[in-house]
Structures are given as structure tokens and as C-alpha cells.
Amino acid sequence: MNTISKPQYIIIGAGGHGAVVADILRKRGYTVQGFLDDGIDIGAEVLGAKVLGKIDKCKSYPDAMFIIAIGDNETRKKIANAYPVEFGSAIHPSAIIGEDVKIGRGTVLMAGAIINPRTVVGSHCIINTAASLDHDNIIESYVHISPGVTTGGDVTICENTHVGIGAVIRNGITICPDAMIGAGAVIVKNITTPGVYIGFTEQLRPKH
């Protein structure tokens, strides 16, 4: 009887986020072949897997699957657009995913993340530890949802936005591209202008 072997993964980014992604992949039964990183010496080990070279070496591994484990949204976008490799996803076994949820390539769901029915998550997103996305959310590509974030239903978070730790977003809210939502912020009005938002949106203005 023939068996289909699981692909091996190479993680782009060998920092702390890369270590978390490696842990997720191993918990799902995948092999981490190694890491690529422009700033860490070749041969350095991260959770027992070695740094294989710089990021542009990804073209040398045509049979591998890749995940970009870098927290900065714009950096993930640049790398994804620069290298036409096969990107996979990393979904922690403890993540809870509702019915009719769509998750794009390259996206990472960390431990305890909850995604309720009919939510769409784009490509190369980070849904971090214990984040909770309610029903019918639209999370566009290259968004980072930090640990402990909670969204209501029918929320739209546009491309390249970063939502800080513990932020709360009321149902029906839309957040424009390239926004930065501070840790613990409470978003009760639509955000239409890129910028840094902290505190409570009834009172705050973009911080540049």
C-alpha cells in the first residue's frame, strides 16, 4: 500500500516567532527541515533545526513548503512577492475553527486561537495566541492579530494592519489598510485613516 508523505517545511525567519511556528508544525506531525534568515549565522540551531542560509536560498529547495515567520507585515509581504515558492499554513492543534472558514496560504494560527463560522482570513496572516475572531469577519492578507485580541462579528480588518495585544474591536467595525492598533485599544468606530491608534476610539486620533 502506498502512503503519501507529508512535505517538509522550511521556515523563513529564525527568531522567536520562527520557533513558535516550528513548534506548531511539529505538533501537526510535519518535519521542519530548517530555517532561512539573513541575520543569523548558518548552522545556528533553533529548537534543534539549523539555519540553512539566507532567505534567497529558498529557491534551492523546490520540494519544500515555506512559511514566513516574521512579525512585521510589510516584510512578510515583500518576501512573499519576491519568491515564487510553495507556501503552506501552520495551524496549532488547539486552534478552534468554525464551519465555512477560509484560511489563506502562509497564514499561522497559534495556540488557543478561535475563528468562528464564515470568517475569511487572507494569506500570510498571523492569528496569534488566544486571539478570538467572531463570525463573518474578513481579515485581509498580511494582517497581524496579536495575542488576546477579541473581535465582534462582521468585522473587516484590511491589508497590512497590526492589531496589538488585548485589543477589542466592536462588531461591524472596518479598519483601513496600514493601521496600527495599540495594545489594549478599544475600537468602537470605523478607522479610515492609516496611523497608530491607542486607547478608546471615541476619543483618540491617529498618532504619527
C-alpha positions in Angstrom: 0.0 0.0 0.0 1.4 3.4 -1.0 1.4 6.2 1.5 1.7 9.9 0.8 4.5 11.5 2.8 4.0 14.9 4.3 6.0 17.8 2.9 9.0 19.1 4.8 8.8 22.7 5.9 11.4 25.5 5.8 10.7 28.5 7.9 11.8 31.9 6.8 12.8 33.8 10.0 14.7 32.1 12.8 13.7 34.4 15.7 11.2 33.8 18.4 8.2 33.8 16.0 10.0 31.2 13.9 10.5 29.0 17.0 6.7 29.1 17.7 5.9 28.2 14.0 8.4 25.3 14.2 6.6 24.0 17.4 3.2 24.2 15.7 4.4 22.3 12.6 5.9 19.6 14.7 2.7 19.2 16.8 0.9 18.7 13.5 3.3 15.9 12.5 5.4 17.9 10.0 9.2 17.9 9.7 11.0 21.2 10.0 13.9 20.9 7.6 15.5 24.2 8.8 15.3 27.9 8.7 16.4 30.7 6.4 17.4 34.0 7.9 19.5 37.0 6.7 20.7 37.9 10.2 21.5 34.6 11.9 24.7 32.6 11.2 24.4 29.5 9.0 24.4 26.4 11.3 22.9 28.1 14.3 20.1 25.9 15.8 16.6 26.8 16.7 14.7 24.1 18.5 17.0 21.6 17.1 16.7 22.7 13.4 19.6 24.5 11.7 19.7 27.8 9.9 20.4 26.7 6.3 21.3 30.1 4.8 19.9 33.4 3.8 16.4 34.0 2.6 17.2 34.0 -1.1 18.4 30.4 -0.7 14.7 29.3 -0.7 15.0 28.8 -4.5 17.3 25.9 -3.7 14.5 23.9 -2.1 11.9 23.3 -4.8 10.2 20.4 -3.0 9.8 22.2 0.4 6.9 24.1 1.8 7.6 27.5 3.3 6.2 29.7 6.0 7.3 33.3 6.6 7.7 33.6 10.4 8.3 37.3 10.6 6.0 39.5 12.6 6.3 42.7 10.5 3.5 42.8 7.9 5.4 44.7 5.2 8.4 42.4 5.5 6.2 39.3 5.0 4.6 40.9 2.0 7.9 41.8 0.4 9.3 38.3 0.9 6.1 36.6 -0.4 6.1 38.7 -3.5 9.8 38.2 -4.2 10.0 34.4 -4.1 7.6 32.2 -6.1 7.8 29.2 -3.7 5.1 27.0 -2.3 3.7 28.4 0.9 1.9 26.3 3.5 0.0 27.1 6.6 0.6 26.4 10.3 -2.4 25.7 12.5 -1.9 24.8 16.1 -3.9 21.6 17.2 -5.6 23.6 19.9 -7.0 26.3 17.5 -10.8 26.2 17.1 -12.1 26.7 13.6 -15.8 27.1 12.8 -17.7 25.9 9.7 -17.2 27.6 6.4 -14.0 29.3 7.5 -11.4 30.1 4.8 -7.7 30.5 5.6 -5.2 31.7 3.0 -1.8 30.2 2.2 1.1 31.2 4.5 -1.2 32.0 7.5 -0.3 30.9 11.0 -2.9 30.2 13.7 -1.3 29.9 17.1 -2.3 28.1 20.3 -5.9 28.8 21.5 -6.9 30.9 18.5 -10.6 30.8 17.8 -12.1 31.6 14.4 -15.9 31.4 14.3 -18.0 30.4 11.3 -17.9 32.2 7.9 -14.8 34.2 8.7 -12.3 34.6 5.9 -8.6 35.0 6.7 -6.3 36.0 3.9 -2.7 35.0 3.0 0.3 35.4 5.2 -1.6 36.5 8.3 -0.7 35.9 11.9 -3.6 35.0 14.3 -1.7 34.9 17.5 -2.1 33.1 20.8 -5.7 33.1 22.2 -7.0 35.6 19.7 -10.7 35.3 19.1 -12.4 36.3 15.8 -16.1 36.1 15.8 -18.4 35.2 12.9 -18.3 36.7 9.4 -15.0 38.6 9.9 -12.9 39.5 6.9 -9.2 39.5 7.7 -7.3 40.6 4.6 -3.8 39.4 3.7 -0.6 40.4 5.7 -2.6 41.3 8.9 -1.1 40.5 12.3 -3.7 39.8 15.1 -1.7 39.8 18.4 -2.3 37.6 21.4 -5.6 38.0 23.2 -7.3 40.2 20.6 -11.1 39.9 20.5 -13.3 40.9 17.6 -17.1 41.0 17.3 -19.0 39.7 14.3 -18.9 41.3 10.9 -15.5 43.0 11.4 -13.3 43.8 8.5 -9.5 44.4 9.0 -7.8 45.5 5.9 -4.3 44.6 4.5 -1.1 45.3 6.4 -2.9 46.2 9.7 -1.4 45.2 13.0 -3.8 44.8 16.0 -1.9 45.0 19.3 -2.1 42.6 22.3 -5.5 42.5 24.0 -7.3 45.0 21.7 -11.1 44.7 21.5 -12.9 45.5 18.2 -16.7 46.1 18.3 -19.0 44.2 15.9 -19.5 45.8 12.5 -16.2 47.8 12.5 -14.0 48.3 9.5 -10.3 49.1 9.9 -8.5 50.6 6.9 -5.2 49.2 5.5 -1.9 50.0 7.1 -3.3 50.9 10.6 -1.6 50.1 13.9 -3.9 49.4 16.7 -2.2 49.7 20.1 -2.2 47.1 22.9 -5.4 47.2 24.9 -7.2 49.6 22.5 -11.0 49.6 22.3 -12.2 50.2 18.7 -15.9 51.3 18.6 -15.8 53.4 15.4 -14.5 52.7 11.9 -10.9 53.6 11.3 -10.5 55.2 7.8 -7.0 56.8 8.0 -3.7 54.9 8.4 -1.9 55.7 11.6 -1.3 54.5 15.1 -4.4 54.2 17.3 -4.2 53.8 21.1 -6.9 53.9 23.8 -10.6 54.3 23.0 -11.6 55.3 19.6 -14.4 57.7 20.7 -11.5 59.9 21.9 -8.3 59.1 20.1 -6.9 60.4 16.8 -4.2 58.9 14.6 -0.7 59.2 16.2 2.1 59.8 13.7 
